[in-house]
């Protein structure tokens, strides 16, 4: 199982702060694709992913037990 955490606008879009995905492993890109399919308008092309508190590349593999965070783009001054 993979735990995912949502922040900022993604928390509002999903209506959740976190959830668990029943998968043994998947790539970061597969996780982003899942999020876009599950929550239309997710913005998978602009969202960053951290795995176990480290920014991850799209080809990195997420394992069961990992903790992921979706980090939307930040703006401001």
DSSP file (Angstrom, degrees, kcal/mol; ACC not computed):
  #  RESIDUE AA STRUCTURE BP1 BP2  ACC     N-H-->O    O-->H-N    N-H-->O    O-->H-N    TCO  KAPPA ALPHA  PHI   PSI    X-CA   Y-CA   Z-CA
    1    1 A X              0   0    0      0, 0.0    64,-3.4     0, 0.0     2,-0.5   0.000 360.0 360.0 360.0 138.9    0.0    0.0    0.0
    2    2 A X  E     -A   21   0A   0     19,-2.6    19,-3.2    62,-0.2     2,-0.5  -0.949 360.0-145.6-114.8 128.9    1.2    3.5   -0.9
    3    3 A X  E     -Ab  20  67A   0     63,-2.0    65,-3.5    -2,-0.5     2,-0.4  -0.807  15.1-167.8 -95.2 131.8    0.2    6.5    1.1
    4    4 A X  E     -Ab  19  68A   0     15,-3.0    15,-2.1    -2,-0.5     2,-0.4  -0.959   4.5-156.7-121.0 141.1   -0.3    9.8   -0.8
    5    5 A X  E     -Ab  18  69A   0     63,-1.8    65,-2.6    -2,-0.4     2,-0.4  -0.909   6.5-149.6-116.4 142.0   -0.7   13.2    0.8
    6    6 A X  E     - b   0  70A   0     11,-2.7     2,-0.3    -2,-0.4    65,-0.1  -0.898  13.0-171.1-114.7 140.8   -2.4   16.2   -0.8
    7    7 A X    >   -     0   0    0     63,-0.6     3,-1.7    -2,-0.4     4,-0.4  -0.911  47.5 -20.5-129.2 156.5   -1.6   19.9   -0.3
    8    8 A X  T >> S+     0   0    0     -2,-0.3     4,-1.3     1,-0.3     3,-1.0  -0.159 129.5   1.4  52.8-129.4   -3.1   23.3   -1.2
    9    9 A X  H 3> S+     0   0    0      1,-0.3     4,-2.5     2,-0.2    -1,-0.3   0.761 129.9  62.1 -63.7 -24.8   -5.5   23.2   -4.2
   10   10 A X  H <> S+     0   0    0     -3,-1.7     4,-2.4     2,-0.2     6,-0.3   0.844 100.1  53.9 -70.3 -32.0   -5.0   19.4   -4.5
   11   11 A X  H <>>S+     0   0    0     -3,-1.0     4,-1.9    -4,-0.4     5,-0.6   0.899 111.5  45.6 -64.9 -40.7   -6.5   19.0   -1.1
   12   12 A X  H  <5S+     0   0    0     -4,-1.3    -2,-0.2     2,-0.2    -1,-0.2   0.903 113.0  50.1 -68.4 -41.3   -9.5   21.0   -2.2
   13   13 A X  H  <5S+     0   0    0     -4,-2.5    -2,-0.2     1,-0.2    -1,-0.2   0.911 120.4  33.9 -64.1 -44.0   -9.8   19.1   -5.5
   14   14 A X  H  <5S-     0   0    0     -4,-2.4    -1,-0.2     2,-0.2    -2,-0.2   0.741  96.2-134.9 -85.1 -24.0   -9.7   15.7   -3.9
   15   15 A X  T  <5S+     0   0    0     -4,-1.9     2,-0.3     1,-0.3    -3,-0.2   0.686  73.8  96.9  74.4  18.3  -11.5   16.6   -0.7
   16   16 A X      < -     0   0    0     -5,-0.6    -1,-0.3    -6,-0.3    -2,-0.2  -0.954  63.6-154.1-137.3 152.9   -8.9   14.6    1.2
   17   17 A X  S    S-     0   0    0      1,-0.4   -11,-2.7    -2,-0.3     2,-0.3   0.737  86.3 -11.4 -92.5 -30.1   -5.7   15.3    3.1
   18   18 A X  E     -A    5   0A   0    -13,-0.3    -1,-0.4    -7,-0.1     2,-0.3  -0.984  59.9-177.5-159.8 162.5   -4.4   11.8    2.4
   19   19 A X  E     -A    4   0A   0    -15,-2.1   -15,-3.0    -2,-0.3     2,-0.4  -0.970  24.9-116.9-156.3 167.4   -5.4    8.3    1.1
   20   20 A X  E     -A    3   0A   0     -2,-0.3     2,-0.5   -17,-0.2   -17,-0.2  -0.921  18.0-151.9-114.1 135.2   -3.9    4.9    0.6
   21   21 A X  E     -A    2   0A   0    -19,-3.2   -19,-2.6    -2,-0.4     2,-1.9  -0.905  18.0-131.5-106.4 131.4   -3.5    3.2   -2.8
   22   22 A X        +     0   0    0     -2,-0.5     2,-0.3   -21,-0.2    42,-0.0  -0.536  63.3 120.5 -82.9  75.1   -3.6   -0.6   -2.9
   23   23 A X        -     0   0    0     -2,-1.9     3,-0.1     1,-0.1    -2,-0.1  -0.990  56.5-149.1-137.4 146.7   -0.5   -1.1   -5.1
   24   24 A X  S    S-     0   0    0      1,-0.3    40,-2.1    -2,-0.3     2,-0.3   0.888  82.0 -18.6 -78.9 -42.4    2.7   -3.0   -4.5
   25   25 A X  E     +E   63   0B   0     38,-0.2    -1,-0.3   -23,-0.0     2,-0.3  -0.980  62.5 163.6-159.9 157.6    4.8   -0.7   -6.6
   26   26 A X  E     -E   62   0B   0     36,-1.9    36,-3.9    -2,-0.3     2,-0.1  -0.955  37.3-100.8-166.8 160.0    4.5    1.9   -9.4
   27   27 A X  E  >  -E   61   0B   0     -2,-0.3     4,-2.1    34,-0.3    34,-0.2  -0.447  35.7-110.9 -82.8 164.6    6.5    4.6  -11.0
   28   28 A X  H  > S+     0   0    0     32,-2.0     4,-2.4    29,-0.4    31,-0.2   0.896 121.3  54.2 -59.8 -39.9    6.0    8.3  -10.1
   29   29 A X  H  > S+     0   0    0     29,-2.3     4,-2.6    31,-0.2    -1,-0.2   0.907 107.0  50.3 -62.2 -41.2    4.6    8.8  -13.7
   30   30 A X  H  > S+     0   0    0     28,-0.3     4,-2.5     2,-0.2    -1,-0.2   0.881 109.6  51.5 -63.8 -37.2    2.1    6.0  -13.1
   31   31 A X  H  X S+     0   0    0     -4,-2.1     4,-2.4     2,-0.2    -2,-0.2   0.917 110.6  47.8 -64.6 -43.1    1.1    7.6   -9.8
   32   32 A X  H  X S+     0   0    0     -4,-2.4     4,-2.2     2,-0.2    -2,-0.2   0.904 111.7  50.1 -64.2 -41.4    0.6   10.9  -11.6
   33   33 A X  H  X S+     0   0    0     -4,-2.6     4,-2.3     2,-0.2    -2,-0.2   0.915 110.3  50.8 -62.0 -43.0   -1.5    9.2  -14.3
   34   34 A X  H  X S+     0   0    0     -4,-2.5     4,-2.7     1,-0.2     5,-0.2   0.923 110.0  49.9 -58.9 -45.5   -3.6    7.5  -11.6
   35   35 A X  H  X S+     0   0    0     -4,-2.4     4,-2.8     1,-0.2    -1,-0.2   0.897 110.6  49.0 -62.5 -41.3   -4.2   10.9   -9.9
   36   36 A X  H  < S+     0   0    0     -4,-2.2     6,-0.3     2,-0.2    -1,-0.2   0.890 114.2  45.6 -67.1 -39.1   -5.3   12.5  -13.2
   37   37 A X  H  < S+     0   0    0     -4,-2.3     3,-0.4     1,-0.2    -2,-0.2   0.890 118.3  42.7 -68.8 -39.5   -7.7    9.7  -14.0
   38   38 A X  H  < S+     0   0    0     -4,-2.7     2,-0.4     1,-0.3    -2,-0.2   0.862 127.5  28.8 -75.3 -37.2   -9.1    9.6  -10.5
   39   39 A X  S >< S-     0   0    0     -4,-2.8     3,-1.3    -5,-0.2    -1,-0.3  -0.775  84.5-145.6-128.2  84.8   -9.3   13.4  -10.1
   40   40 A X  T 3  S+     0   0    0     -2,-0.4    -3,-0.1    -3,-0.4    -4,-0.1  -0.203  87.5  30.9 -52.4 136.8   -9.9   15.1  -13.5
   41   41 A X  T 3  S+     0   0    0     -5,-0.2    -1,-0.3     0, 0.0    -5,-0.1   0.552  76.6 134.9  89.4   9.3   -8.1   18.5  -13.5
   42   42 A X    <   -     0   0    0     -3,-1.3    -2,-0.1    -6,-0.3    -6,-0.1   0.861  62.1-133.0 -59.7 -37.8   -5.4   17.2  -11.2
   43   43 A X    >>  +     0   0    0      3,-0.1     3,-2.3     2,-0.1     4,-1.2   0.904  32.2 178.0  86.4  46.5   -2.7   18.8  -13.3
   44   44 A X  T 34 S+     0   0    0      1,-0.3   -11,-0.1     2,-0.2   -12,-0.1   0.706  75.7  60.6 -57.9 -21.9   -0.2   15.9  -13.5
   45   45 A X  T 34 S+     0   0    0      1,-0.2    -1,-0.3   -13,-0.1    -2,-0.1   0.633 113.2  34.7 -81.8 -12.5    2.1   17.9  -15.8
   46   46 A X  T <4 S+     0   0    0     -3,-2.3     2,-0.3     2,-0.1    -2,-0.2   0.496  96.7  95.7-116.4  -7.7    2.7   20.7  -13.2
   47   47 A X     <  -     0   0    0     -4,-1.2     2,-0.3    25,-0.1    25,-0.2  -0.678  59.9-148.2 -90.0 136.8    2.6   18.7   -9.9
   48   48 A X  E     -C   71   0A   0     23,-2.8    23,-3.4    -2,-0.3     2,-0.4  -0.689   9.9-144.1 -96.6 156.7    5.8   17.5   -8.3
   49   49 A X  E     -C   70   0A   0      7,-0.5     7,-2.9    -2,-0.3     2,-0.4  -0.979   8.0-163.1-124.8 133.7    6.0   14.3   -6.2
   50   50 A X  E     -CD  69  55A   0     19,-2.4    19,-2.4    -2,-0.4     2,-0.5  -0.947   5.9-160.1-110.8 137.1    8.0   13.7   -3.1
   51   51 A X  E >  S-CD  68  54A   0      3,-3.0     3,-0.9    -2,-0.4    17,-0.2  -0.975  78.9 -12.8-118.8 120.8    8.6   10.1   -2.0
   52   52 A X  T 3  S-     0   0    0     15,-3.5    -1,-0.2    -2,-0.5    16,-0.1   0.908 132.0 -52.9  52.1  44.7    9.6    9.6    1.6
   53   53 A X  T 3  S+     0   0    0     14,-0.5     2,-0.4     1,-0.2    -1,-0.2   0.661 118.6 105.4  68.5  21.8   10.3   13.4    1.9
   54   54 A X  E <  S-D   51   0A   0     -3,-0.9    -3,-3.0     0, 0.0    -1,-0.2  -0.999  78.5-107.8-129.7 133.3   12.6   13.6   -1.2
   55   55 A X  E     -D   50   0A   0     -2,-0.4     2,-0.3    -5,-0.3    -5,-0.3  -0.319  41.9-150.8 -56.9 139.1   11.7   15.0   -4.6
   56   56 A X        -     0   0    0     -7,-2.9    -7,-0.5     4,-0.1     2,-0.2  -0.830   8.6-126.0-117.5 152.4   11.3   12.1   -7.1
   57   57 A X    >   -     0   0    0     -2,-0.3     3,-1.5     1,-0.1   -29,-0.4  -0.570  33.1-109.2 -88.1 158.6   11.8   11.8  -10.8
   58   58 A X  T 3  S+     0   0    0      1,-0.3   -29,-2.3    -2,-0.2   -28,-0.3   0.774 118.5  50.9 -62.3 -26.5    9.0   10.5  -13.0
   59   59 A X  T 3  S+     0   0    0    -31,-0.2    -1,-0.3   -32,-0.1     2,-0.0   0.535  84.1 113.5 -90.1  -5.3   10.9    7.2  -13.6
   60   60 A X    <   -     0   0    0     -3,-1.5   -32,-2.0   -33,-0.1     2,-0.4  -0.350  67.7-123.4 -64.6 146.8   11.6    6.6   -9.9
   61   61 A X  E     -E   27   0B   0    -34,-0.2     2,-0.5   -33,-0.1   -34,-0.3  -0.805  15.5-150.8 -98.2 131.9    9.8    3.5   -8.5
   62   62 A X  E     -E   26   0B   0    -36,-3.9   -36,-1.9    -2,-0.4     2,-0.3  -0.865  16.3-154.9 -99.0 132.1    7.5    3.8   -5.5
   63   63 A X  E >   -E   25   0B   0     -2,-0.5     3,-2.3   -38,-0.2   -38,-0.2  -0.701  31.0 -83.2-106.6 158.1    7.3    0.7   -3.2
   64   64 A X  T 3  S+     0   0    0    -40,-2.1   -62,-0.2     1,-0.3   -40,-0.1  -0.356 118.9  33.2 -55.2 134.5    4.6   -0.5   -0.9
   65   65 A X  T 3  S+     0   0    0    -64,-3.4    -1,-0.3     1,-0.4   -63,-0.1   0.213  89.4 129.2  97.9 -13.6    5.0    1.3    2.4
   66   66 A X    <   -     0   0    0     -3,-2.3   -63,-2.0   -65,-0.1     2,-0.5  -0.391  53.3-137.5 -73.7 153.9    6.3    4.5    0.8
   67   67 A X  E     -b    3   0A   0    -65,-0.2   -15,-3.5    -3,-0.1   -14,-0.5  -0.964  24.2-170.8-114.5 118.8    4.8    7.9    1.8
   68   68 A X  E     -bC   4  51A   0    -65,-3.5   -63,-1.8    -2,-0.5     2,-0.4  -0.790   9.9-161.1-112.8 152.3    4.2   10.2   -1.2
   69   69 A X  E     -bC   5  50A   0    -19,-2.4   -19,-2.4    -2,-0.3     2,-0.6  -0.999  12.9-143.2-132.5 133.0    3.3   13.9   -1.3
   70   70 A X  E     -bC   6  49A   0    -65,-2.6     2,-0.6    -2,-0.4   -63,-0.6  -0.840  19.6-165.1 -90.6 124.8    1.8   15.7   -4.3
   71   71 A X  E     - C   0  48A   0    -23,-3.4   -23,-2.8    -2,-0.6     3,-0.1  -0.927   5.4-152.5-118.2 109.5    3.2   19.2   -4.4
   72   72 A X        -     0   0    0     -2,-0.6   -25,-0.1   -25,-0.2   -29,-0.1  -0.305  37.6 -80.0 -74.0 162.4    1.4   21.7   -6.6
   73   73 A X        -     0   0    0    -27,-0.1     2,-0.4     1,-0.1    -1,-0.1  -0.319  46.9-139.8 -61.2 146.4    3.2   24.7   -8.1
   74   74 A X        +     0   0    0     -3,-0.1     2,-0.3     2,-0.0    -1,-0.1  -0.900  21.9 179.3-111.9 136.2    3.6   27.6   -5.7
   75   75 A X        +     0   0    0     -2,-0.4     2,-0.3     2,-0.0     0, 0.0  -0.876  25.3  94.0-129.0 165.8    3.2   31.2   -6.7
   76   76 A X              0   0    0     -2,-0.3    -2,-0.0     1,-0.1     0, 0.0  -0.861 360.0 360.0 142.5-176.5    3.5   34.4   -4.8
   77   77 A X              0   0    0     -2,-0.3    -1,-0.1     0, 0.0    -2,-0.0   0.392 360.0 360.0-141.5 360.0    5.9   37.1   -3.9
